[in-house]
């Protein structure tokens, strides 16, 4: 009788352990979400493309911090495929926050920063937005148009 009870207890323990382990392994198959990522790109400024500051500022890239902790973006760069680059200076992106990087001229805030350019950065037909950290390591990249690989690479 004791051997049967021990065997039954061992089998019950194994079944419970397996049931608990399944959700953990299923979670491992979810798509990995970057801690900081390019979350949206408005590369085709709506309305007439007349290089007005209003039109330039309707072209933007959003950078999102998916963690609970602030991230220091000072020295990070956002660049186009042809090398137009914006460098973050003295900027901390709060936890679970998004900053919009506008092409035109404006006053930087916690939610919006400006490249202070007088020409468009992003090609409407095909381009790649690349985010690198202050050590030049790739953080995220988003492409669109004829040279893209179905969104995020």
C-alpha positions as CSV (number, residue, x, y, z in Angstrom):
1,X,0.0,0.0,0.0
2,X,2.8,2.4,0.8
3,X,4.5,1.9,-2.5
4,X,1.2,2.6,-4.3
5,X,0.7,5.8,-2.4
6,X,4.2,7.0,-3.1
7,X,3.8,6.2,-6.8
8,X,0.5,8.0,-6.9
9,X,2.0,11.0,-5.0
10,X,4.9,11.1,-7.4
11,X,2.7,11.0,-10.5
12,X,0.4,13.7,-9.0
13,X,3.5,15.9,-8.4
14,X,4.7,15.3,-11.9
15,X,1.3,16.2,-13.4
16,X,1.1,19.4,-11.4
17,X,4.7,20.4,-12.3
18,X,3.9,19.8,-16.0
19,X,0.7,21.8,-15.8
20,X,2.6,24.7,-14.2
21,X,5.5,24.5,-16.8
22,X,3.2,24.7,-19.8
23,X,2.2,28.4,-19.4
24,X,5.9,29.3,-18.9
25,X,7.0,27.6,-22.1
26,X,4.0,29.1,-24.0
27,X,5.1,32.6,-22.9
28,X,8.5,32.0,-24.4
29,X,6.9,31.7,-27.9
30,X,5.3,35.1,-27.8
31,X,7.0,37.7,-30.1
32,X,9.8,39.5,-28.2
33,X,8.9,43.1,-27.5
34,X,11.9,45.5,-27.5
35,X,12.4,47.5,-24.3
36,X,12.8,50.6,-26.5
37,X,11.4,50.5,-30.0
38,X,10.3,52.5,-33.0
39,X,6.6,52.2,-32.5
40,X,5.2,54.3,-35.4
41,X,6.4,56.2,-38.4
42,X,4.5,59.0,-40.2
43,X,6.8,59.3,-43.3
44,X,4.3,60.8,-45.7
45,X,3.3,64.2,-44.3
46,X,-0.5,64.6,-44.8
47,X,-1.5,67.5,-47.0
48,X,0.6,69.5,-49.4
49,X,4.3,68.8,-49.2
50,X,5.4,72.5,-49.4
51,X,8.2,72.3,-46.8
52,X,6.3,74.6,-44.4
53,X,7.2,74.0,-40.8
54,X,3.7,72.6,-40.2
55,X,4.1,70.1,-43.0
56,X,7.6,69.1,-41.8
57,X,6.3,68.5,-38.3
58,X,3.6,66.2,-39.6
59,X,6.5,63.9,-40.6
60,X,7.6,62.1,-37.4
61,X,8.8,58.9,-35.8
62,X,7.6,57.6,-32.4
63,X,10.0,56.0,-30.0
64,X,8.4,54.0,-27.2
65,X,9.9,52.7,-23.9
66,X,8.0,49.5,-23.0
67,X,9.7,49.1,-19.6
68,X,8.7,50.6,-16.2
69,X,12.0,52.4,-15.8
70,X,13.2,55.6,-17.5
71,X,15.8,55.2,-20.2
72,X,18.5,57.8,-20.9
73,X,18.5,58.4,-24.7
74,X,21.3,60.9,-24.6
75,X,23.7,60.1,-27.5
76,X,21.2,57.8,-29.2
77,X,20.6,58.3,-32.9
78,X,17.6,58.0,-35.3
79,X,18.7,57.9,-38.9
80,X,17.3,57.5,-42.4
81,X,18.7,55.1,-45.0
82,X,20.6,57.9,-46.7
83,X,22.2,59.0,-43.4
84,X,20.2,61.9,-42.2
85,X,20.6,61.6,-38.5
86,X,19.1,63.1,-35.4
87,X,21.0,62.7,-32.1
88,X,19.1,62.9,-28.7
89,X,20.8,65.3,-26.3
90,X,20.0,65.3,-22.6
91,X,16.8,63.4,-22.9
92,X,15.3,60.7,-20.6
93,X,12.3,58.7,-21.9
94,X,10.0,57.9,-19.0
95,X,8.8,54.3,-18.3
96,X,5.9,53.2,-20.5
97,X,6.3,56.5,-22.4
98,X,6.5,57.6,-26.1
99,X,8.4,60.5,-27.6
100,X,7.6,61.8,-31.1
101,X,10.6,63.0,-33.1
102,X,9.4,65.7,-35.6
103,X,11.3,66.7,-38.6
104,X,10.7,70.5,-38.5
105,X,11.5,73.2,-36.0
106,X,9.9,73.4,-32.5
107,X,10.3,73.5,-28.8
108,X,11.3,70.2,-27.2
109,X,9.0,68.8,-24.5
110,X,8.8,65.4,-22.7
111,X,6.5,64.1,-25.5
112,X,7.8,65.9,-28.6
113,X,11.3,66.7,-29.8
114,X,12.3,68.4,-33.0
115,X,15.1,67.9,-35.5
116,X,15.0,71.5,-36.6
117,X,15.3,70.7,-40.3
118,X,14.0,72.7,-43.3
119,X,13.7,69.6,-45.6
120,X,11.9,66.3,-45.3
121,X,13.9,63.3,-43.8
122,X,11.8,60.3,-44.7
123,X,11.3,59.1,-48.3
124,X,7.6,58.5,-49.0
125,X,8.3,55.6,-51.3
126,X,11.0,53.5,-49.5
127,X,13.2,54.2,-46.5
128,X,14.4,52.7,-43.2
129,X,14.3,54.4,-39.8
130,X,17.2,53.1,-37.6
131,X,17.5,53.6,-33.9
132,X,20.9,53.1,-32.3
133,X,22.0,53.5,-28.7
134,X,24.9,55.7,-27.5
135,X,27.3,52.8,-28.2
136,X,26.1,52.7,-31.9
137,X,24.4,49.3,-31.3
138,X,21.2,48.7,-33.3
139,X,18.2,49.0,-31.0
140,X,15.4,48.9,-33.7
141,X,14.8,49.4,-37.4
142,X,11.6,49.8,-39.4
143,X,11.5,49.8,-43.2
144,X,8.7,50.6,-45.7
145,X,8.3,50.7,-49.5
146,X,10.0,48.6,-52.2
147,X,13.1,47.7,-50.1
148,X,11.4,46.7,-46.9
149,X,11.1,43.2,-45.4
150,X,7.5,43.3,-44.3
151,X,7.9,46.0,-41.6
152,X,10.3,45.4,-38.7
153,X,13.7,43.7,-39.3
